[in-house]
């Protein structure tokens, strides 16, 4: 029997010696971690397939980068529509902060629906 797989003896058992190839050292951001959690909890088969084929980490990095760039694009437009201007920031900073927090929450809801939970 010609088997190219190597095994490790652990007590009375032979365990396959499986190793993943090297992954880049870049850490995942907020949106990449959220996508990973979603896949793990709601799409476990897809999560395991991507993990075993070593496509999970590149996918999570792509989602994280895409979400960050989309957030940066959406925030100025949402702030403009909400009326969060530099004049408001100078005259009523608390109202400006409230508007900006609302805009960020709206943008994150859009990202959750379109990228993270799809």
Residue frames relative to the residue before (quaternion, step in Angstrom):
aa qw qx qy qz dx dy dz
X 1.0000 0.0000 0.0000 0.0000 0.00 0.00 0.00
X 0.1642 -0.8002 0.5739 0.0585 3.58 -0.55 1.22
X 0.0718 0.8109 -0.5701 0.1108 3.57 -0.25 1.29
X 0.3009 -0.7900 0.5030 0.1796 3.64 -0.49 1.13
X 0.5536 0.6272 -0.3872 0.3876 3.59 1.24 -0.15
X 0.2661 -0.7506 0.5814 0.1665 3.56 -1.05 0.74
X 0.2135 -0.7815 0.5795 0.0879 3.53 -1.17 0.67
X 0.2751 -0.7208 0.6127 0.1713 3.53 -1.31 0.48
X 0.3723 -0.7147 0.5475 0.2256 3.56 -0.92 0.93
X 0.0277 0.7708 -0.6342 0.0538 3.57 -0.81 1.07
X 0.7877 -0.1141 0.0350 0.6044 3.56 0.00 1.28
X 0.7883 -0.2386 0.2159 0.5244 3.57 -0.71 -1.13
X 0.6579 0.5358 -0.2928 0.4408 3.60 1.25 -0.11
X 0.2854 -0.6986 0.6254 0.1985 3.52 -1.27 0.56
X 0.1088 -0.8026 0.5863 0.0165 3.58 -0.64 1.16
X 0.4939 -0.6619 0.4621 0.3232 3.62 -0.83 0.91
X 0.3551 -0.7254 0.5569 0.1936 3.55 -1.01 0.91
X 0.0512 0.8241 -0.5556 0.0979 3.56 0.19 1.34
X 0.0065 0.7901 -0.6123 0.0294 3.56 -0.94 0.90
X 0.3797 -0.6963 0.5638 0.2306 3.54 -1.09 0.81
X 0.5243 -0.6042 0.4830 0.3560 3.54 -1.16 0.53
X 0.6692 -0.5069 0.3560 0.4105 3.57 -1.26 0.31
X 0.1928 -0.7545 0.6198 0.0967 3.55 -0.98 0.93
X 0.5844 -0.5726 0.4209 0.3917 3.60 -1.11 0.54
X 0.5162 -0.6841 0.4399 0.2683 3.54 -1.13 0.68
X 0.4297 0.7032 -0.4733 0.3112 3.61 1.21 0.02
X 0.3556 -0.7511 0.5166 0.2059 3.57 -0.82 0.98
X 0.5237 -0.6347 0.4749 0.3121 3.54 -1.21 0.58
X 0.3843 -0.7051 0.5498 0.2299 3.53 -1.13 0.68
X 0.7977 -0.3156 0.2325 0.4582 3.52 -1.35 -0.17
X 0.7332 0.4431 -0.2504 0.4510 3.58 0.76 -1.03
X 0.6083 0.5361 -0.3491 0.4698 3.59 1.11 -0.56
X 0.6647 0.4873 -0.3012 0.4796 3.57 1.01 -0.82
X 0.6294 0.5259 -0.3391 0.4608 3.58 1.06 -0.71
X 0.6371 0.5193 -0.3191 0.4718 3.60 1.03 -0.81
X 0.6387 0.5273 -0.3251 0.4564 3.58 0.97 -0.84
X 0.6530 0.5081 -0.3061 0.4709 3.58 0.95 -0.88
X 0.6421 0.5178 -0.3257 0.4621 3.58 0.96 -0.86
X 0.6768 0.4881 -0.3040 0.4596 3.59 0.82 -0.94
X 0.6623 0.5214 -0.3082 0.4411 3.57 0.93 -0.89
X 0.7482 0.4145 -0.2204 0.4689 3.60 0.91 -0.91
X 0.8167 0.2959 -0.1258 0.4791 3.60 0.87 -0.92
X 0.7822 0.2004 -0.1148 0.5786 3.61 1.17 -0.45
X 0.0033 -0.8692 0.4942 0.0172 3.62 0.75 1.00
X 0.6215 0.5383 -0.3589 0.4418 3.62 1.03 -0.64
X 0.6605 0.4886 -0.2958 0.4873 3.57 0.92 -0.92
X 0.6196 0.5477 -0.3331 0.4530 3.58 0.99 -0.83
X 0.6982 0.4676 -0.2753 0.4670 3.60 0.82 -1.00
X 0.6275 0.5284 -0.3433 0.4574 3.61 0.99 -0.75
X 0.6853 0.4741 -0.2844 0.4741 3.56 0.89 -0.94
X 0.6355 0.5315 -0.3283 0.4538 3.58 1.01 -0.76
X 0.7142 0.4572 -0.2597 0.4620 3.58 0.84 -0.96
X 0.7015 0.4243 -0.2712 0.5042 3.60 1.11 -0.57
X 0.4312 -0.7364 0.4147 0.3160 3.58 1.37 0.11
X 0.4662 0.6614 -0.4517 0.3757 3.57 1.10 0.73
X 0.4890 0.7001 -0.4175 0.3104 3.59 1.24 -0.25
X 0.7086 0.4741 -0.2869 0.4368 3.59 0.68 -1.04
X 0.6586 0.4768 -0.3358 0.4755 3.66 0.87 -0.76
X 0.6196 0.5397 -0.3376 0.4592 3.60 1.07 -0.73
X 0.6751 0.4936 -0.2937 0.4629 3.59 0.91 -0.92
X 0.6310 0.5190 -0.3314 0.4719 3.59 1.03 -0.73
X 0.6521 0.5151 -0.3120 0.4606 3.57 0.96 -0.86
X 0.6416 0.5138 -0.3173 0.4729 3.59 0.95 -0.87
X 0.6621 0.5142 -0.3082 0.4498 3.58 0.90 -0.92
X 0.6834 0.4789 -0.2891 0.4691 3.60 0.86 -0.92
X 0.6482 0.5162 -0.3147 0.4629 3.58 0.98 -0.83
X 0.6597 0.5074 -0.3054 0.4626 3.57 0.93 -0.90
X 0.6490 0.5142 -0.3228 0.4585 3.61 0.95 -0.81
X 0.6857 0.4700 -0.2998 0.4680 3.59 0.88 -0.86
X 0.6346 0.5169 -0.3325 0.4686 3.61 1.02 -0.73
X 0.6305 0.5286 -0.3306 0.4623 3.59 1.01 -0.79
X 0.6634 0.5027 -0.2989 0.4667 3.58 0.96 -0.87
X 0.6569 0.4960 -0.3082 0.4769 3.60 1.09 -0.62
X 0.7162 0.4822 -0.2585 0.4333 3.58 0.92 -0.91
X 0.6143 0.6144 -0.3568 0.3433 3.59 0.95 -0.85
X 0.6812 0.4703 -0.3344 0.4506 3.68 0.75 -0.80
X 0.6508 0.5126 -0.3185 0.4607 3.58 1.00 -0.79
X 0.6727 0.4834 -0.3012 0.4724 3.60 0.90 -0.88
X 0.6392 0.5201 -0.3275 0.4623 3.60 1.02 -0.77
X 0.6420 0.5192 -0.3231 0.4624 3.58 0.99 -0.81
X 0.6688 0.4967 -0.2957 0.4674 3.59 0.94 -0.89
X 0.6900 0.4718 -0.2791 0.4726 3.60 1.07 -0.72
X 0.4908 -0.6798 0.4221 0.3446 3.58 1.21 -0.32
X 0.4185 0.6920 -0.4764 0.3450 3.57 1.19 0.49
X 0.0716 0.8269 -0.5455 0.1162 3.56 0.18 1.33
X 0.6613 -0.4874 0.3842 0.4214 3.55 -1.32 0.14
X 0.6034 0.5534 -0.3575 0.4494 3.59 1.11 -0.63
X 0.6531 0.4979 -0.3058 0.4816 3.57 1.01 -0.87
X 0.6197 0.5493 -0.3369 0.4479 3.58 1.03 -0.79
X 0.6877 0.4712 -0.2809 0.4755 3.58 1.00 -0.80
X 0.7453 0.4271 -0.2336 0.4556 3.59 0.92 -0.88
X 0.8071 0.0360 0.0136 0.5892 3.62 0.95 -0.86
X 0.1692 -0.8478 0.4933 0.0963 3.60 0.32 1.23
X 0.6416 0.5343 -0.3425 0.4308 3.61 0.98 -0.72
X 0.6419 0.5011 -0.3215 0.4832 3.57 1.00 -0.76
X 0.6332 0.5350 -0.3252 0.4550 3.58 1.01 -0.83
X 0.6507 0.5098 -0.3087 0.4705 3.59 0.94 -0.89
X 0.6424 0.5237 -0.3177 0.4605 3.58 0.98 -0.83
X 0.6617 0.4960 -0.3018 0.4743 3.58 0.95 -0.87
X 0.6645 0.5004 -0.3084 0.4616 3.59 0.94 -0.85
X 0.6338 0.5153 -0.3320 0.4718 3.60 1.02 -0.72
X 0.6308 0.5206 -0.3241 0.4755 3.58 1.04 -0.76
X 0.6512 0.5167 -0.3106 0.4609 3.57 0.96 -0.87
X 0.6608 0.4978 -0.3114 0.4676 3.58 0.94 -0.85
X 0.6358 0.5186 -0.3298 0.4670 3.59 0.99 -0.76
X 0.6363 0.5142 -0.3281 0.4722 3.61 1.00 -0.79
X 0.6654 0.5037 -0.3037 0.4597 3.58 0.89 -0.93
X 0.6744 0.4893 -0.3043 0.4618 3.59 0.95 -0.81
X 0.6017 0.5398 -0.3599 0.4659 3.60 1.10 -0.60
X 0.6390 0.5128 -0.3201 0.4757 3.58 1.00 -0.82
X 0.6631 0.5016 -0.3043 0.4649 3.60 0.92 -0.90
X 0.6307 0.5356 -0.3368 0.4493 3.57 0.99 -0.79
X 0.6946 0.4771 -0.2768 0.4618 3.56 0.90 -0.92
X 0.7656 0.4140 -0.2112 0.4448 3.58 0.86 -0.96
X 0.8149 0.2756 -0.1274 0.4936 3.60 0.90 -0.84
X 0.7513 0.4393 -0.2399 0.4301 3.55 0.69 -1.08
X 0.8154 0.2486 -0.1036 0.5124 3.60 0.70 -1.07
X 0.5365 0.6109 -0.4334 0.3887 3.58 0.87 0.82
